[in-house]
Amino acid sequence: MVFDIGSASVGGALFYAQSSGVPRIIFSVREPIVLLETVDTDQLLSLTLKSLSVVVSKVGEMGLGAPEKIFCVLSSPWYASQTRIIKFAKNTPFVFTKKLADSLIERELSIFTAEHTEKYVNVGNKVVPIELKNMKMTLNGYNTPEPLEKKAEELEMMLFIAMSSEQFLVSVEEVIQRHFHTENIKFSSFVMSSFVVARDLFISEEDFLLIDIGGEVTDIAMIKKGALRESISFPMGPNFLIRGVARGLACSLDEAKSHVSLFKDDHAHDSTIIKVEPIVNKLKAEWLKKFQEALANLSNDISIPATIFITVDYEMASFFSELIKSEQFSQYTLTASKFKIVYIGVQALHEKAMFAENVVRDQFLILESIYISKYLR
């Protein structure tokens, strides 16, 4: 079983992780998270757990049996991640051992934990690692996939770390364990899932961007030479547009959501377009400005890859894809060519998974099932 926990909805799926690495999904469901007029972390946490509870109940009601393993894939703002470079050198050759690796990683984890504890003050002030991946290892400057028991005078380790609030993780476990009595719940990050699936299934290039546009947050990750190098976020997603339209028209969030949907699909009446268009254009400009700033901060004098993999709810895929394509600053100053956008939706993933009859195709749950089937089971 996999649960997809984001800032706009929570999804759940049951699947068989087959020896071929192609998952067979037998049930999926998704529950929206109630949209708040203003973002409040405590309220968002409470509403997220409520939606998770609904999803877990629906999975349990299907009577398909208890899953062997349960995975929870977290999207922003429920985790923080960073790729850290560990460097170690001696004047005389040393042997790279598991003990040395563990001590270097433990030190890096403690530094990362201290830096990110403040982020989670509203949802429990203790953070714990949920994911740790050694992205790349070099000994004496040479890439070394199997470094154990080898001699060197210097090493460099590229380490991906994802952290989450301990209180949040415990709360999620409690909701799941009300229906499924298991201690075997594993957490991971959506950025790692999407990175691995994009790298292994869709692209031959070693450099690309991943952009995940969640309800409340846009995450951008940069992949260089096949490794997840940098990531950055800003607190604007589709919910930012809905709130902006609601303020501009002095209407309810539900009405604003309807206006945004009709406007982006060119189904709005002329009278509505006249009112909505200037508001949406202003909001698009605000989102683009934050996007530009994020890319500039992400690049750190390194060129930005032109290929972009985007994950976002299907309803908003064209809207944000066109918005990114319209962006001028980064395309001509930080990249060698125009952005090439690849949307990782149901259609792109269709042949990468199998489905039981009448299963709802959910792009995020499909992607995560593929990742788990190949790498985590």
C-alpha positions in Angstrom: 0.0 0.0 0.0 1.2 3.5 -0.8 -0.2 6.8 0.6 0.6 10.0 -1.2 0.4 12.9 1.3 0.5 16.4 -0.2 -0.8 19.8 0.6 -4.0 19.7 -1.6 -5.0 16.1 -1.3 -4.2 12.6 0.1 -4.2 9.5 -2.2 -3.9 5.8 -1.4 -3.4 2.7 -3.6 -3.1 -1.0 -3.2 -0.7 -2.7 -5.6 1.3 -5.9 -6.2 5.0 -5.2 -6.5 5.8 -7.8 -9.2 9.2 -9.3 -9.9 9.3 -7.5 -13.3 9.3 -4.2 -11.5 6.0 -3.2 -13.1 3.4 -2.7 -10.3 -0.2 -4.1 -10.7 -2.5 -1.5 -9.1 -5.7 -3.0 -7.8 -7.3 -0.1 -6.1 -6.8 3.7 -5.8 -8.6 6.6 -4.1 -7.9 10.3 -3.5 -9.4 12.7 -1.0 -9.0 16.5 -1.2 -7.8 18.5 1.7 -10.2 21.3 2.6 -8.8 24.6 1.2 -8.2 27.3 3.9 -8.7 31.0 3.3 -5.3 31.6 4.8 -2.5 29.1 5.2 -2.2 27.9 8.8 0.2 25.1 9.5 -1.6 23.6 12.4 -5.0 23.7 10.6 -3.4 22.2 7.4 -1.9 19.4 9.5 -5.3 18.6 11.1 -7.1 18.7 7.7 -4.4 16.5 6.1 -4.7 13.9 8.8 -8.5 14.0 8.4 -8.2 13.4 4.6 -5.7 10.6 5.3 -8.2 9.0 7.7 -10.9 9.0 5.0 -8.5 7.4 2.5 -7.3 4.7 4.9 -11.0 3.9 5.7 -11.9 3.6 2.0 -8.9 1.3 1.4 -9.9 -0.8 4.4 -13.6 -1.0 3.3 -12.6 -2.6 0.0 -11.8 -5.8 1.9 -8.8 -6.7 -0.2 -6.7 -7.8 2.7 -3.9 -6.4 4.8 -0.9 -5.1 2.8 2.5 -6.7 3.4 4.2 -3.3 3.5 3.0 0.3 3.8 4.7 3.3 2.3 4.0 7.0 2.8 5.4 9.4 0.2 5.5 12.9 1.4 5.3 16.1 -0.6 6.0 19.7 0.6 5.5 21.0 3.2 5.7 17.7 5.1 9.4 17.2 4.6 12.6 19.1 3.9 15.5 17.8 1.8 19.0 18.7 0.9 21.9 17.2 -1.0 25.0 17.6 1.1 28.7 17.1 0.1 30.9 15.3 2.6 34.6 15.8 2.1 37.3 13.8 4.0 41.0 13.8 3.5 44.2 12.6 5.2 47.9 13.0 4.4 48.4 9.3 4.4 46.2 6.6 2.6 43.2 5.3 4.6 40.8 2.5 4.0 37.2 3.4 3.4 35.1 1.3 5.8 31.5 1.1 6.8 32.4 2.5 10.2 34.0 5.6 8.6 31.0 6.1 6.3 28.6 5.8 9.2 30.5 8.4 11.3 30.7 10.9 8.4 27.0 10.4 7.7 26.0 10.7 11.3 27.9 14.0 11.6 26.2 15.4 8.5 22.8 14.3 9.8 23.2 16.1 13.1 24.2 19.3 11.2 21.2 19.0 8.9 18.8 18.3 11.8 20.0 21.4 13.7 19.6 23.6 10.6 16.0 22.4 9.9 14.6 22.0 13.4 13.3 25.6 13.3 11.3 24.9 10.2 9.1 22.5 12.1 8.5 24.5 15.2 4.7 24.6 14.4 4.3 20.9 13.9 6.7 19.5 16.5 10.1 20.8 17.0 12.0 17.5 16.6 12.9 16.5 13.1 14.1 13.0 12.1 15.5 11.5 8.9 13.1 9.6 6.6 15.4 9.1 3.7 19.1 8.8 3.1 20.7 8.1 -0.3 24.3 8.1 -1.3 24.1 9.8 -4.7 27.7 9.6 -5.7 31.1 8.6 -4.2 34.5 9.6 -5.4 37.9 8.4 -4.1 40.9 10.5 -5.0 38.7 12.3 -7.5 37.4 9.2 -9.3 33.8 8.0 -9.3 33.8 4.8 -7.2 30.4 2.9 -7.2 31.8 0.3 -4.8 34.2 2.1 -2.4 34.2 -0.2 0.6 37.6 -1.5 1.7 39.4 0.6 -0.9 42.4 2.9 -0.1 42.4 6.6 -0.7 43.8 9.9 0.6 40.6 11.8 0.0 37.0 11.1 -0.5 33.9 13.0 -1.5 30.3 11.7 -0.8 27.2 13.3 -2.3 24.4 12.6 0.2 20.7 13.2 -0.2 18.9 13.6 3.1 15.1 14.1 3.7 13.8 15.0 7.1 10.3 15.4 8.6 8.7 16.3 11.9 8.6 13.4 14.3 5.2 14.5 15.6 3.8 14.5 12.0 5.2 11.1 11.3 3.8 9.7 14.5 0.4 11.2 13.8 0.3 9.7 10.3 1.3 6.3 11.7 -1.5 6.5 14.3 -4.1 7.2 11.6 -3.0 4.2 9.5 -2.7 1.9 12.5 -6.3 2.4 13.5 -7.2 0.4 10.4 -4.1 -1.6 9.6 -2.3 -3.0 12.6 1.3 -2.9 11.5 4.6 -1.4 12.6 6.0 -1.7 9.1 5.4 1.8 7.7 8.2 3.4 5.6 8.4 7.1 4.7 10.0 8.7 1.7 10.0 11.9 -0.3 8.2 12.7 -3.5 11.3 14.4 -5.0 13.3 11.1 -4.8 10.4 9.1 -6.3 10.0 11.5 -9.2 13.8 11.9 -9.7 14.3 8.1 -10.0 11.3 7.5 -12.3 12.2 10.4 -14.6 15.9 9.4 -14.7 15.3 5.7 -15.4 12.1 5.7 -17.5 11.9 8.9 -19.5 15.3 10.4 -20.2 18.7 9.7 -21.5 20.1 13.1 -20.5 22.0 13.5 -17.3 20.8 17.1 -16.6 17.2 18.1 -16.0 14.9 19.9 -13.7 12.0 18.5 -11.7 9.2 20.8 -10.8 6.4 19.6 -8.5 3.5 22.1 -8.2 1.5 21.1 -5.1 -1.5 22.8 -3.7 0.5 25.2 -1.5 4.1 24.8 -2.6 6.2 24.7 -5.8 9.3 22.5 -5.5 12.2 22.7 -8.0 15.0 20.2 -8.0 18.1 20.3 -10.3 19.7 17.1 -11.5 23.2 17.3 -12.8 25.3 14.4 -14.2 22.5 12.0 -13.0 22.6 13.2 -9.4 20.0 15.2 -7.5 22.2 18.2 -6.7 20.1 21.2 -5.5 16.5 21.9 -4.5 14.5 25.0 -3.7 10.8 25.8 -2.9 8.5 28.7 -2.8 5.0 28.8 -1.2 2.8 29.2 -4.3 0.7 26.6 -6.1 -2.8 26.4 -7.5 -4.3 27.3 -4.1 -2.4 30.7 -4.4 -4.4 31.4 -7.6 -7.7 30.4 -6.0 -7.2 32.6 -3.0 -6.0 35.5 -5.2 -9.2 35.3 -7.4 -11.4 35.0 -4.2 -9.8 38.2 -2.8 -10.0 40.1 -6.2 -13.6 39.2 -6.8 -14.7 39.2 -3.1 -16.2 35.8 -3.6 -16.0 32.4 -1.8 -13.1 30.0 -2.4 -15.4 27.5 -4.2 -16.6 30.3 -6.5 -13.0 31.3 -7.2 -12.0 27.7 -7.9 -14.8 27.6 -10.5 -13.8 30.9 -12.0 -10.1 29.7 -12.3 -11.2 26.4 -13.9 -13.5 28.0 -16.5 -11.0 30.8 -17.3 -8.0 28.5 -17.9 -10.1 26.2 -20.1 -11.5 29.1 -22.1 -15.1 28.3 -21.0 -15.8 31.5 -19.1 -18.4 34.0 -20.3 -17.0 37.3 -21.7 -18.3 39.2 -18.6 -16.4 36.8 -16.3 -13.2 37.0 -18.4 -13.2 40.8 -18.2 -13.2 40.5 -14.4 -11.0 37.4 -13.9 -8.3 38.0 -16.6 -6.5 41.0 -15.0 -6.5 39.2 -11.6 -5.1 36.0 -13.0 -2.5 37.8 -15.1 -1.3 39.6 -11.9 -1.1 36.3 -10.0 0.7 34.6 -12.9 3.3 37.5 -12.9 3.8 37.0 -9.1 4.3 33.2 -9.5 6.7 33.8 -12.4 8.7 36.3 -10.4 9.1 33.7 -7.6 10.0 31.1 -10.2 12.7 33.3 -11.7 14.1 34.0 -8.2 14.2 30.3 -7.4 16.0 29.4 -10.6 18.5 32.2 -10.1 19.2 31.0 -6.5 19.3 27.4 -7.6 21.8 27.9 -10.4 24.6 29.3 -8.2 26.5 30.2 -11.4 25.8 26.8 -12.9 23.7 26.6 -16.1 20.1 25.6 -15.7 19.1 22.4 -17.6 16.6 23.1 -20.4 14.6 19.9 -20.0 11.9 20.1 -17.3 9.8 17.3 -15.9 6.7 18.7 -14.3 4.2 17.0 -11.9 1.0 18.8 -11.1 -2.7 17.9 -11.0 -3.9 17.2 -14.5 -6.4 20.1 -14.4 -3.5 22.6 -14.0 -0.9 20.9 -16.2 -1.4 23.0 -19.3 -1.8 26.3 -17.3 1.6 25.9 -15.6 3.4 24.4 -18.6 2.4 27.4 -20.7 3.3 29.7 -17.9 6.8 28.2 -17.6 7.3 28.3 -21.4 6.4 32.0 -21.4 9.1 32.7 -18.9 11.9 34.7 -20.6 14.5 35.5 -18.0 15.9 32.0 -17.3 15.4 30.6 -20.8 17.9 33.0 -22.3 20.2 33.8 -19.5 20.6 30.5 -17.6 20.0 27.9 -20.2 21.4 27.1 -23.6 18.0 26.7 -25.2 14.2 27.1 -24.6 12.6 25.0 -21.9 11.4 21.6 -23.1 8.6 20.5 -20.8 7.6 16.9 -20.2 4.5 16.4 -18.2 4.6 13.2 -16.1 0.9 12.4 -16.2 -1.3 9.3 -16.5 -0.6 9.0 -20.2 3.2 9.1 -19.8 3.0 6.5 -17.1 0.3 4.3 -18.6 2.6 1.5 -20.0 4.8 1.6 -16.9 2.2 -0.1 -14.7 -0.7 -2.6 -14.9 -4.2 -2.0 -13.6 -7.0 -4.1 -12.4 -10.5 -3.5 -13.9 -12.1 -0.1 -13.1 -9.1 1.3 -11.1 -8.9 5.0 -11.1 -5.6 6.1 -12.8 -3.8 8.5 -10.5 -0.5 9.9 -11.8 1.1 10.4 -8.4 0.1 7.0 -7.1 1.2 5.3 -10.3 4.6 7.1 -10.2 5.1 6.1 -6.5 4.1 2.5 -7.1 6.7 2.3 -9.9 9.4 3.7 -7.6 8.5 1.4 -4.7 8.3 -1.7 -7.0 11.7 -1.0 -8.5 13.7 0.2 -5.5 12.0 0.0 -2.1 10.3 -3.4 -1.9 
